Amino acid sequence: MTAYQQQIIDKTVVFVKRQMGSNEGGHDYWHVYRVRKTAEYIAQKEKADIFVVTLGALLHDIADAKFYNGDESKGSVIVRDFLHSLRLPHALIAKVEHIIRYVSFKNRYEVQGHLTPELSIVQDADRIDAIGAIGIARAFNYGGYKNRPLHNPAVPPQIDQSKEDYKNSTAPSINHFYEKLLLLKDMMNTETGRQLAQQRHRYMEEFLEQFFKEWDAEFD
């Protein structure tokens, strides 16, 4: 990365911290920090454009629609205005906007035909942060933020939801594992992402086994 590119990245970090400083704990700056680190690691392994990947990772969650009354255009507008203020080339801005538009799990049915190397990497990094120990913590943190029950055996998971069903779900937190988190391992785009996802996936399976034993008060 050139000195000029590093200056742009440094300014972007300041902007993201300011924009996301008061966000819910699973979608705050530290989520972005982890996604950036993971995305840069994957980009190095996959030999992708690390500048575009880093910008995309830093800005991917700048205005998550779930915190903006479902408005999926807000993030692109904020990102476009910010990158224009840095006088970046239109082609570069378009690449970053493309990542913002398609990175989300809820858009998985729309992304076919739109994957680029940079989007593939940021998407993998974002999904890796949704699984494993961090993924478990984030799932229950968001459930608490939305005042959802941990588990309700009378409310089964809804597998293969439509985009609207997923966006409007109010299901217990444990359902999220079956509706999204356990699916992510097989949705990785890159070989590096697939490798990183394996251990985190196993950790979630072990957690769920223990969770249900304790829920049902089963003792060996």
N, C-alpha and C positions, 0 to 999 in steps of 0.2 A: 504494500500500500504506500502511495506517495505521501509526502508531507502535506500537500494540499488536501488529499483525500482524508488524511488523519484529522486535519482541521475541521473538515465537514462532519466527520464522525463525532468529534468532541462537541461541536455545537449541537448536534442532534441529541447526544446524551443529555445535555443541559435542558434542551427543549422537552424531551420525553420525561425527565424527572419532574419538571414543572407541570406538565400536563397530567401526569399519573400519580402525583404525590399523595392524593387522598383516596385512591382507589381501594376497593375491597382486596384483602390480602392475597387472594389467589390470582388477581389480575392487576397487580401493581407493578412498579418499576422493577422489583426483584424478579418477577416472572420474565420480564423483558430481558433483564441481565442474563438470566440462565439460558433463555432461548438464543440470545446473541452468542454466548460462549459455545453452546452446542452447535449452532449453525456455522460458526467459524471453523470449528473442528471438522464438521462434515465437509465444508467447502474445501478445506485443505486436502482432505482425503480424496474427494471427488474431483479436485482440480477445477473448481468453478470460480466465477468472478467474485472474489471475497468482498470487494467494495459494495457491490449491489446487494450481496447477501447480508452484509452487516447493516446497511441502511434498511433493508426490508425487515430484518429481525428487530431492529430497534423501533421501527414504526408500525409493526404489524398489528398491534393491539391499541393504538393510540386513541381510538374511539370505538370500543367494542359495542356492537349494536345492543347487547343485552342491558347496557347501562344508559342507552339513549333511546328508550322506548321503541326498540326494534329498528331504528333508522340505520340501514346498512350503507348509506351514502356518506354519512358524517365523517368516517375515517378518511376516505379518499379526499374529501374536500380539505380537511385539516392538513393532511400530508401534502397535497398539491400546493396549497398556499405556503406552507413552510418551505418546501423545496424550491419553489419559485423565488422566495425571499433570499435564498442562498445563491440565486442565479445559476442554477444547475441546468445542464442541457435538457431539452424537452424529451429526448430519447431516454435519458437516464430516469427522469421523473416518471415516464410511462412504464418503465420496468418495475419501479418500486410500487407504483399504483396497482399494477397487475398483481403483485404479491398481496397487497392489502385486500384486493377484491376477492381473491380466490383461496386464501390461506385457511379459512375457517372450516371446521368439520361439517358445519351445517350446509356448506356449499359443495359437498363432496359429489353430488350428482351433476353439478354444473361445470366442474373443473375439467372433465374429459375433453381433450383436444386443446386445452389451454395451459398445460403444464410446461414450464420452462425449467432449465436447470436450477435457477435461483429460487423459483417458487417451490420446486420439489424439495430443496434443502431447508428452506425456512419452514415449510409445512411439516417436514419430518421433525425438525427441532422443536416446534410448537407442540407437536403430538407427543414427543418424548417427555416434555415437561408435564404432560397430563397423565403420565403413568408412573409406576414405581412408588416409592415412599412420598415423594413430593406430590405426585398425582393423588394419592390417598388423602394427604393433608389438604390439598386444594379442593377436592370434592366435598369434604365435610366442612371446610371453612365456608365455601359458597352456600352449601345447604343451610348452615347456621345463619348466614347473612340473609337468606331468603326465608328463614324460619320453617324449614322443612323437617319432617321427622327423619330419624336415622334410617328406619326400616318399617315397613308395614306389610306383613305377609299377605294381606288381602289385596294389595296393589302390585300385581306382577309387572315385571319389566316389559316395555313395548319395543320389541326388536324391529329393526329396519324401518324406523319412523320416517315420515315425510319431513321436509324442511320445516313446514309450519307446525307440525306436531312436536318436533324437537324444540323449536323456539318457544312454544307455549306450554311445555311440560311443567308440571308442579309436583312431579313424583318424588318419593323419598330418595334420600341421597344414595342409598345402596343400589337403587335401580340404575343409577348413572354408570355403574361399572359394567352392566350388561348391555346398556343402550349405547355406550360409547367406548369406555376405557379399555375393555377387554378386546374390542375390535381393532384397536389402533396398531397392534403389532403386525397384523397382516395388511395394513394399509400404507406401510412405509414405501417411499418412492426410491430410496437409494440403498445400496448394499450396506453402507456404513450405518444408515438409520436402522436397518433391519437388525444389524448386529447389536447396536446399542439398546434396542427395544426388548431383546430376548430376556435379559436378566430382570428388567423392571416388570415385565409381564409375569414372570414366575413369582416375583415378590407379591404382586397383587393377588395371584391365585392362592398363595399361602395365607395372605391376610384374610381373604374371604372365607377360607376354610376355618380359620380360627374364629373369625367374627361369628359365623353361624353356630359354631360349637358353644360359644359363650352366650349367644342370643337364646339358644334353646336350653341353656344351663346343662350341657352335657359334660360329664366328668369321667375321665378314664379310671 
